[in-house]
Amino acid sequence: MKDLYYKVNLLSDWHCGCGLTSGSDVDLLVIKDENGLPYIPGKTIKGLLKEAAYYMGELSDDKDNWHQLRKDVFGIKTSNDPESNQSESGTCYFSNALLSGTIQNSLKDNEPLKPNLYRQISSTAIDENGLAKKHTLRKIEVVIPLELYGKIAGLHETYLDQILKCFAYVKQLGSHRNRGLGRCIITKWEDNQ
């Protein structure tokens, strides 16, 4: 078992929501840590890679190997009953993807810079005449393109190549992907790079 470190290079604005609003101004806020800095939850990374592993397995001639990876790394549902939540946990832990320590420290010491990490995007529904429909204006908070770093702990070395293929499969993350948000590249990251 070893730890696999990875880098998420966000190529466009992105939004991983926290489920909160800012009241009457912004409808969807970005998830932030205790210092007001954006991050990608580990469960989001895990879900994206699990989905990638599923599709890679469906396209592979070696479905059994991919199924074993999904079972060992991510865990699987153990009951076919749609009402049941019985599952078997995977062996890996997925950390949150965070800004580098250097950037975190510089932003902690310089509060006025933090608002520059975020923007607001507005959208509205348009009727058949090309006019904005009443009461449909929505604003979401997004994060500017950044690099974030995370770790998959407890990964068995036999699954390394498959996980790297899953990294390559993931091209977008977060919400509003169908509107161009969250384009990304996930790669293995060595601390000495």
C-alpha positions as CSV (number, residue, x, y, z in Angstrom):
1,M,0.0,0.0,0.0
2,K,1.2,3.5,-0.8
3,D,0.0,7.0,-1.1
4,L,-0.6,8.5,-4.6
5,Y,-0.3,12.3,-4.8
6,Y,-2.1,14.0,-7.6
7,K,-2.5,17.5,-9.1
8,V,-5.8,18.9,-10.4
9,N,-5.0,21.6,-13.0
10,L,-8.3,23.6,-13.5
11,L,-8.3,25.1,-17.0
12,S,-11.5,27.1,-16.6
13,D,-13.7,28.7,-13.9
14,W,-15.2,25.9,-11.7
15,H,-17.8,25.4,-9.0
16,C,-18.0,22.8,-6.3
17,G,-21.0,23.9,-4.3
18,C,-21.5,24.0,-0.6
19,G,-25.3,24.1,-0.8
20,L,-25.6,27.6,0.6
21,T,-26.6,31.0,-0.8
22,S,-25.5,34.5,0.2
23,G,-29.1,35.6,0.6
24,S,-30.5,37.8,-2.1
25,D,-27.2,38.2,-4.0
26,V,-25.7,34.9,-5.0
27,D,-27.8,31.7,-5.4
28,L,-24.9,29.1,-5.2
29,L,-21.7,29.6,-3.2
30,V,-18.5,27.6,-3.6
31,I,-17.3,25.3,-0.8
32,K,-14.5,26.9,1.2
33,D,-12.3,25.8,4.1
34,E,-12.0,27.4,7.5
35,N,-9.7,30.1,6.0
36,G,-12.1,31.0,3.2
37,L,-10.1,29.2,0.5
38,P,-11.6,26.9,-2.2
39,Y,-11.1,23.2,-2.3
40,I,-12.4,20.1,-4.0
41,P,-13.9,17.6,-1.5
42,G,-12.2,14.1,-1.5
43,K,-15.6,12.5,-2.1
44,T,-15.9,14.5,-5.3
45,I,-12.6,13.2,-6.6
46,K,-13.5,9.6,-5.5
47,G,-16.8,9.8,-7.3
48,L,-15.2,11.1,-10.5
49,L,-12.6,8.3,-10.5
50,K,-15.1,5.6,-9.6
51,E,-17.3,6.7,-12.5
52,A,-14.2,6.7,-14.8
53,A,-13.3,3.2,-13.6
54,Y,-16.8,2.0,-14.3
55,Y,-16.7,3.3,-17.9
56,M,-13.1,2.1,-18.5
57,G,-14.2,-1.3,-17.3
58,E,-17.2,-1.3,-19.6
59,L,-14.9,-0.6,-22.6
60,S,-12.2,-3.0,-21.6
61,D,-11.7,-6.6,-22.5
62,D,-10.6,-7.2,-18.9
63,K,-13.9,-6.3,-17.1
64,D,-13.0,-8.5,-14.1
65,N,-9.8,-6.5,-13.4
66,W,-11.7,-3.2,-13.5
67,H,-14.5,-4.6,-11.3
68,Q,-11.9,-5.7,-8.7
69,L,-10.4,-2.2,-8.8
70,R,-13.8,-0.7,-8.1
71,K,-14.4,-3.1,-5.3
72,D,-11.0,-2.7,-3.6
73,V,-10.4,1.0,-4.1
74,F,-13.8,2.6,-4.0
75,G,-16.1,0.0,-2.4
76,I,-19.3,-1.4,-3.9
77,K,-22.9,-1.8,-3.0
78,T,-23.5,-5.3,-1.7
79,S,-27.3,-5.5,-2.1
80,N,-29.3,-5.4,-5.3
81,D,-32.3,-4.1,-3.4
82,P,-32.8,-0.4,-4.4
83,E,-34.1,0.4,-0.9
84,S,-30.9,-0.9,0.8
85,N,-27.8,1.1,1.5
86,Q,-25.6,-1.9,2.3
87,S,-22.2,-1.5,0.9
88,E,-18.6,-2.7,1.4
89,S,-16.0,0.0,1.9
90,G,-13.0,0.4,-0.3
91,T,-9.5,0.4,1.1
92,C,-8.5,3.9,0.0
93,Y,-8.9,7.3,1.6
94,F,-9.3,10.3,-0.7
95,S,-8.2,13.6,0.7
96,N,-9.6,17.0,-0.2
97,A,-7.7,18.6,-3.1
98,L,-6.2,21.9,-1.7
99,L,-4.2,24.8,-2.8
100,S,-0.4,24.4,-2.3
101,G,0.8,25.2,1.2
102,T,2.8,28.1,-0.1
103,I,-0.3,29.7,-1.7
104,Q,-2.4,28.9,1.3
105,N,0.1,30.7,3.6
106,S,0.4,33.7,1.4
107,L,-3.4,34.1,1.2
108,K,-3.8,33.6,4.9
109,D,-1.4,36.5,5.5
110,N,-3.1,38.7,2.9
111,E,-6.8,38.9,3.3
112,P,-7.5,41.4,0.5
113,L,-6.3,38.9,-2.1
114,K,-8.9,36.2,-1.3
115,P,-11.8,37.9,-3.1
116,N,-9.7,37.7,-6.3
117,L,-10.1,33.9,-6.3
118,Y,-13.8,34.2,-7.0
119,R,-16.2,35.6,-9.6
120,Q,-19.9,35.6,-10.1
121,I,-21.6,34.3,-13.2
122,S,-25.2,35.3,-14.0
123,S,-27.7,33.4,-16.2
124,T,-31.4,33.8,-17.0
125,A,-34.0,31.9,-19.0
126,I,-34.9,33.4,-22.4
127,D,-38.4,33.1,-23.8
128,E,-39.3,32.4,-27.5
129,N,-39.1,36.1,-28.4
130,G,-35.5,36.3,-27.1
131,L,-36.4,38.2,-24.0
132,A,-35.4,37.4,-20.4
133,K,-38.2,35.6,-18.5
134,K,-39.2,37.3,-15.3
135,H,-37.7,36.1,-12.0
136,T,-35.2,33.7,-13.6
137,L,-32.0,35.6,-13.0
138,R,-29.5,33.3,-11.1
139,K,-26.0,34.0,-9.9
140,I,-23.4,31.5,-9.0
141,E,-20.0,31.9,-7.4
142,V,-17.1,30.3,-9.3
143,V,-13.4,30.0,-8.6
144,I,-10.8,31.1,-11.1
145,P,-8.5,28.5,-12.7
146,L,-6.1,27.1,-10.1
147,E,-3.9,24.1,-9.3
148,L,-5.0,21.9,-6.3
149,Y,-3.2,19.0,-4.8
150,G,-4.5,15.9,-3.1
151,K,-3.7,12.3,-2.1
152,I,-5.2,8.9,-2.4
153,A,-4.0,7.0,0.7
154,G,-3.7,3.2,0.9
155,L,-3.6,2.4,-2.8
156,H,-2.3,-1.0,-3.7
157,E,0.5,-0.7,-6.3
158,T,-1.2,-3.1,-8.7
159,Y,-3.9,-0.5,-9.3
160,L,-1.6,2.4,-10.0
161,D,-1.8,2.1,-13.8
162,Q,-5.6,1.8,-13.8
163,I,-6.0,4.9,-11.5
164,L,-3.7,6.9,-13.8
165,K,-6.0,5.9,-16.7
166,C,-8.9,7.1,-14.7
167,F,-7.1,10.4,-14.1
168,A,-6.8,10.8,-17.9
169,Y,-10.5,10.0,-18.4
170,V,-11.7,12.9,-16.1
171,K,-11.9,16.1,-18.1
172,Q,-14.4,18.1,-16.1
173,L,-15.5,18.4,-12.4
174,G,-18.0,20.2,-10.3
175,S,-21.3,21.5,-11.3
176,H,-22.4,23.3,-14.5
177,R,-20.0,21.2,-16.5
178,N,-22.4,21.3,-19.5
179,R,-21.9,25.1,-19.5
180,G,-18.1,24.9,-19.8
181,L,-17.2,25.1,-16.1
182,G,-14.7,22.8,-14.4
183,R,-12.4,21.8,-17.3
184,C,-9.4,20.0,-15.8
185,I,-6.5,17.8,-16.1
186,I,-5.6,15.4,-13.3
187,T,-2.1,14.0,-13.1
188,K,0.2,12.1,-10.8
189,W,2.3,14.5,-8.8
190,E,5.6,13.9,-7.2
191,D,6.6,16.1,-4.3
192,N,10.1,16.7,-5.9
193,Q,8.7,18.0,-9.2
